Amino acid sequence: MNTVTRVGAFGVGITLAFGAAFGVGNAIGPVGSDPKPAHGGHGADKAPQSPPPGNAPSAPASAAPAAAEEPGGLRVSERGYTLVPSGDPLAVGVPADFRFRILGPDGKPWTRYQPAHEKDLHLIVARRDLSGFQHVHPVLGADGTWSVPLTFAAAGDYRVFADFTPAGDPAGGLTLGADVSVSGDYRATPLPAPARTAEVDGYTVTLEGDLTTSEGVLTLNVSKDGRPVTDLQPYLGAYGHLVVLRQGDLAYLHVHPEGEPGDGKTPAGPGVGFHAQAPSPGNYRLYLDFQHEGVVRTAEFTVRVGTPDPTSPTAVPTTPVAPPATGEPSDGHDH
């Protein structure tokens, strides 16, 4: 893949403010609050549990006035919950534990989560140019610190997304986002051109349907060696998991899979369907995780939604995309 080289020194870790907040989590209050309703963390469509003792929200989020829904991941703090990375230095190619906390409305580390898609929290990582995608599942420590081994393959600015459902919060799930920097020689990766087909580890995944500003269904069909795969294995409670990020601000779109394994009507491939809606015209990157023969793989697509209006305050910059790749497979990622 062609790259544009820009050499720059990236500071390690993140801002001093985040580092300080991580160290004194019990002593600070929330950074801010967003009165908007939940925009779709993994548990947004699940019934809330009764509030548990301790770590309870300071006020029912359902009392907030109705407002237009916005994509997830654009805020470091929402509804009183705040994502605070540790500020530990991050380096290229060096495996290390990535640590962070979720502070609750009382400013203390939040420790009570309702599982969604089989996990208490999903961590999504992507570089600002939409390369370097990873989808991992951290482990929660007794002190409220999440940790997960991560290896960053390239230097640059990354966005990390924490997708979770606070137990006892009637507003449901949400997705918080924060920026971190990986030091080293930065080489930008052009966004691949829009394509209907992606190759990964000998598998071919074909996209059917169009992502638009109206709700619709995207179907991703998996084949191997020219034959449809009809024995996909469940992954996170479905036959596939789809993350969609918008170029420019990396808005995080929550999508819902159609059906679930074992419901008697959802086939195990080759097609995996998802309900999705783009919040605006622009370029988007789709990441499909699917499991077959015991291995989770990721197929990646670029799609273009409409023709963005550059005068719109919500317009996303549409920087040039690279020419179509010639047989270059998508990168996998760790789980």
C-alpha positions, 0 to 999 in steps of 0.5 A, spaced: 500 500 500 502 506 498 503 511 503 505 518 504 511 520 509 511 525 514 516 525 519 514 527 526 515 526 533 509 524 537 509 525 544 508 519 548 502 517 552 496 522 552 495 529 556 497 531 563 490 532 565 488 525 563 494 522 567 492 526 573 485 524 572 487 517 572 492 517 578 487 521 583 480 518 580 477 517 587 478 525 588 475 528 582 468 529 579 466 528 572 468 532 567 462 533 564 455 530 562 451 530 556 443 530 556 442 526 550 439 519 550 444 513 549 446 513 542 447 505 542 452 502 546 452 494 545 447 494 551 442 499 548 437 494 546 437 490 553 433 491 559 436 495 564 437 491 571 435 494 578 440 499 580 445 495 585 448 498 591 454 503 590 456 506 584 449 508 582 448 514 577 446 520 581 440 521 577 436 517 572 438 519 565 431 517 563 429 524 566 433 527 560 429 531 555 429 528 548 434 530 543 437 528 536 441 522 537 448 523 535 454 517 533 458 514 539 465 515 541 465 523 540 465 525 547 470 523 552 465 524 557 457 523 557 452 522 562 457 523 567 461 517 565 468 519 563 474 515 560 480 516 563 486 512 559 492 511 564 497 516 560 503 510 560 508 511 554 506 507 548 511 505 543 511 502 536 511 494 536 512 493 543 507 489 547 504 492 553 498 493 558 494 498 555 490 501 562 484 506 563 478 507 567 471 509 567 469 514 572 462 514 574 458 520 576 461 521 583 468 521 580 470 514 582 472 508 578 466 505 576 466 497 577 459 495 575 457 493 568 452 489 565 454 484 560 452 486 552 454 481 547 458 477 552 462 482 555 462 487 560 466 492 555 468 492 548 475 496 547 475 498 539 482 501 537 483 505 530 489 510 528 486 517 526 487 515 518 482 509 520 488 503 519 490 499 525 484 497 527 483 492 533 477 489 537 479 487 544 476 485 551 480 488 557 480 485 564 477 489 570 481 490 576 478 490 583 480 498 583 476 499 577 482 499 572 481 496 566 487 493 562 489 489 556 495 487 552 496 491 546 501 492 540 501 498 536 504 496 529 505 504 527 506 510 530 501 516 530 494 518 534 489 513 535 482 513 538 480 508 543 473 507 544 470 504 550 463 501 549 459 498 555 453 498 559 453 501 566 449 496 571 443 500 573 443 505 569 436 506 565 439 509 559 443 503 557 449 503 553 454 508 551 460 509 547 466 514 550 472 515 546 479 518 547 485 520 543 492 517 545 499 517 541 504 512 539 511 515 539 515 514 533 516 515 525 509 517 523 507 514 516 500 516 514 496 510 510 491 513 505 484 511 506 483 505 501 478 506 495 471 504 496 470 496 494 465 491 495 469 485 496 475 484 501 480 479 502 483 476 509 487 470 510 484 466 504 477 468 505 473 473 501 467 477 504 462 481 499 458 487 501 451 487 499 446 493 500 448 500 501 450 504 507 445 511 507 443 516 511 436 512 512 436 505 516 437 499 512 440 492 512 448 491 510 449 483 508 456 481 508 457 474 505 463 470 507 466 465 502 473 461 502 476 458 496 470 460 492 465 456 496 460 459 501 462 458 508 455 456 511 458 454 518 460 460 521 461 460 529 458 464 534 462 470 536 460 475 541 453 472 541 452 473 533 455 470 527 459 477 526 460 483 529 460 490 525 464 496 527 463 502 523 467 509 523 466 515 520 472 519 516 474 525 519 472 525 526 471 517 527 464 517 529 462 510 532 456 507 529 453 502 533 449 497 528 445 491 530 446 484 527 440 480 524 438 474 529 442 470 533 445 463 533 440 458 535 434 462 534 432 457 529 431 462 523 438 465 523 443 461 518 450 460 520 452 464 513 454 465 508 451 472 509 451 476 516 446 482 516 446 488 520 441 494 521 445 500 520 444 508 518 449 513 517 448 520 520 451 524 515 454 523 508 462 522 508 467 516 507 466 510 512 470 504 514 467 498 516 470 492 520 467 485 520 469 480 525 467 473 524 469 467 526 471 460 522 475 454 524 476 457 531 479 463 528 477 470 528 478 475 522 477 482 520 474 484 513 475 491 512 471 496 507 471 503 505 464 506 503 462 513 501 455 515 503 452 521 498 456 527 496 458 531 503 456 538 503 462 542 505 458 548 508 454 543 513 457 544 520 456 536 520 460 535 514 466 530 514 472 532 510 473 527 504 480 526 503 482 523 497 482 515 497 487 511 495 486 507 488 483 500 489 488 495 492 490 489 487 490 483 491 492 486 498 489 482 504 486 486 510 490 486 516 488 481 522 488 483 529 489 480 536 483 478 540 
